[in-house]
Amino acid sequence: MAILSIQSHVAYGYVGNRSATFPLQRLGHDVWPVNTVQFSNHSGYGRWRGQVFEPSHVADVVGGIVERGVLAQCQAVLSGYMGDAATGAVILDTVAQVRAANPRALYCCDPVMGDVGRGIFVRPGIPEFMRERAVPAADIITPNQFELEYLTGRTIRTLEDALAAASAVRELGPKVVLVTSLQREGTAPGTIEMLAATQSGAWLVLTPLLPIQPPPNGAGDAVAALFLSHLLRGRDAGEALGETAASIFGIFSATHAAGARELQLIAAQEELVAPTRRFAVERVA
């Protein structure tokens, strides 16, 4: 299956397309990566080199793919860090072109905007674009807890809050919501949860929260790619959640064992296809 992935790129480390492309390929997908930025490394290091590409550059690259006459082969569009709100319009135009060529194609939007402790970290205009245009156009979204709160204007403290927020954001358009990091009242210390919600139900999985400092960047990008892959393979949201949680925990475990800052996607690649440890998925709605 072919997936068109439009997001950031770094030469060193694993975020954006560097975090999404290899896992998708290892799971058997043909990936067409289009980069919204090219940096030496992710911004978490405090210093980096490179540039945010102009929206016209992104559109030009996509246009070249269109000229190959292959859009009907594309099963999904995956978007992440956009770099600029104007690039978002190019992404949505690309989604429209893919859907015209293949009406069954899915759009998975990772609404990268911010996180707990950091707040909003993208350029002005991107959060509003995500809420008003990108999320309503998506079939699947993969926000973290902070992003879900922003999209819905709700504070999440309990499971009921999280379920209500997931329901509210689905009313904007997406059919499937994956909350990639959920920490709520009553959750055992040293653990973290992910929540998947659809019209037909909601599922929760809890895994250990490994003490990696600083937390590796790019985990959300890998999670979005893994979740999309499993949905494309015909798994329901609960099954896709379980597979995704098992694989990302395996990657985190290898990263922790190595004492590394960057996700150990290559060294621990078997965790993508045959995770060492699995976790119970609980249906909660």
N, C-alpha and C positions, 0 to 999 in steps of 0.2 A: 504494500500500500504506500502511495506517495503522500507525503505531508509537506506543505509549504510553511516553513517556520520563519517568521519575521520578527527579529528581536536583536539585541545587542551582541557584540562580539568582542572578546579580549584575546590578545596574543598569549598572555600568561594567565593561567588559572581557569576556573570553570564557573562562569555565569552566562546567562543569556543563551545564545545558540551554542556556545561551547559546553554548556551544561545540559542542553536538550538534545542536540543532534546525535551524539554518540549513544546515549541510552536508546533513542528511537531506532538507530541503525542496528544496535545489538539485539533489539527485539524484532528485527526483520523488516523495518520500514525503509523506503527510499526517501531521503530527506532533501528538500530543496531549501537550503538556508539563504535568507536574504538579511543582510545586516543593517540595522538602523544606526549603529555607531561602530567605530573601530578604535578601541583603546588598548594601550599596552597591558593594562591590568584593571581590575575593578576599583571603583572609587573608595571602597572600604579601607584601602591602604593610605588614603589621605593625599597621595600624589599619583598622577597618571599622565600619560601622553596620548595623543590621538585626537579624534574629532567626531562630532555628531554629524552624520550625513544629512545633507539637504533633502527635504521630501522629494524633490525632483530626481535626485540620485536613486532613491529607493524605487520610485515609480519607473525609472528607466530600466533598472535591473528586472523588475517584475515584467515590464513590457517586453524585454528580451525573452523571458520565459513564455509569455503569451504567444510570441511569434513562432515558437517551436511547435505550437498547436497541441500542447500536451495537457491543458487544464482539465480536460475530461478525465484524466488519470488521477487527478488530485482528490484524495479522500477527505482531507481536512486542512484547514489553515490554523496555525498556532501563532499567537502573538504574545509578546511580553513587553519588555522595556522599550518604549517608543522613542525616547530622546527629545521629541518635540511634538506638540499637539497637532501640528500640520501633517506630520507623518501619519498620525492616526487616520486622517481622512484618506490617505493613500492606502492604508491597510484595509479600511472598509470598502474602498473601491475594488481592491483586489479580491476581497471576500465575495463581493457581488459578481465579479467576473467568474470566479471559480464556481459559484452556485449556478450561474447561467449555463456553464459547461457541464456541471455535474450537480443536479438538484439535491442529491443525497449527501453532498459534502457537508462536513461539520465545521463550525468555527468555534475554536477554544480560545478564550481570552483570559490571559493571566493579567489582571488589572494592577500592574505594578505601580504603586504610588507611594507607599510608606510602610512603617512598621512600628510596633510598640517600642517606646524608648527613643526612636529616631524621628517620629512624626513623618510629615510629608517630605520626601527627598527628591521629587521630580520637578521639572520646570513648571512654572505657572501655566495654567490652562489645561494641563494633562489630567488632573483629577476631575475637573468639570467635564472634559471630553469623555473620560471613562464612564462617568455616571450617566451622562446625557445621551451618548451615542454608541460607544463601544459595547458596553454591557447589554443594552437593549438589543443589539444586533447579534449577540453571541448565542450559541446553543449551550455552551459549557463555560463556566467561569471558575477560577481557582483563586479566590482572594484569601489573604491571611485574615486573622481576626480584626486587626486594625482597619484593613481595607473594607471588610464587610461592614464594620461600624460606620465608616465614612459613607459608603454607598447607600446605606439605609437610614442614617441619622439616628441609629439606635446604639445604646450601650449594652454590651454583652457581659453579664456576670454569671449567668446560670445556663444550664442546658436548654431550658425553656426559652431564654432570651436568644440563644443561638439558633434554635429551630424557628423562632418567630422571624428573626432577621433573614434567615435563609429563605423562608417563605415570602417575605417582603421583596427580596431582591429578585426572586423568580417571577414576581408579578411585573417586573420591568421587561422580561423577555426570555432570559436563559431557562432552559429546561432542567439543567443539572448544575448544582453548586457544590464545589468541594472547598471546605474551609480548611486550609492547609496547616494551621497552627491554632489550636484552641486551648486556652487555659482559663478555667472557670472555677467558681467557688465549689469546694468539696472535692476537687481533683487531688489525688495523692501527690505529695511533694516528690519532685524528681521524675515526673511524668508529663507527657504532653499528648493531646488528642488531635485527631482529624475527624471531620464530620462531612459526610456526603448526603445531599438531600435532593430528592426529585419529587414530582407530583405523586408518585406511587409509594414513597416511603423515605426514611432517613436512617443512616447507619453511622455508628461511632466506633472508632478504634483507638485504643490507648497503647502507647509505647513508652519505654524509658526515655527520659530526657538526658542525654549524655552531657557531661560537663566539659564541653569544648569551648575554650575561650581564646580569641573571640569566636562567636558562632560562625561557621562557614557561610559565605555568600553563595548564592546560586542554588540552594536547596529547593526553594520554591519553583525555580525554573525546571529543575529535574523532576519534581513532583508533578507539575502540570503535564510534562511530556509523558511520564509514565502512566498517569491516569488516563490521558487521551488515548495512548496506545492500547490499554486494556479495554477501554470502551469500544474502540474500533475493532478489536478482536471478538466482540460480541458478548463481553461480560457485562452484567448489570452493575449499577453504581456501587452496591455493597461489595461485590466480588472485586471490582476494580480498586476500591478503597483498600481492601485487604492485601492485594498484590502490591499496590503502591507503597503501603506502609511497611511491608516486609522488606522490599527492595531498598527504600531510602534508609531504613534503620540499618541494614547491612552496610550501606555506603558510609553512614555516619560512624558505625562501629569501626570500620577500617580506618577512617579518618582520625578517630580518637586514638586508636592503637598506634598509628603512625606519628602522632603528635603533630599533625599537619594542619595548616590553615585552609588549604584548598581541598575540596571534595576529592576523594580518592576513586574517581570513576573508572579509571583504567585499571588500577591495581585490583579493585574489587568488582570487576565487571561481571563475574559470575553471579553476584548478588542481584543483578538486573534480570537474569533469566531463571535462576534457581536459588531463591533466598534461603539463607541458612536458618533463619528463625522466623516463625509466623506468629501472628497475634489474632486473638478472638475479635471478630467483628460483631457488634451488638446492634440489633435493629431497635431503634428508639422512637420510631413513628411510623 
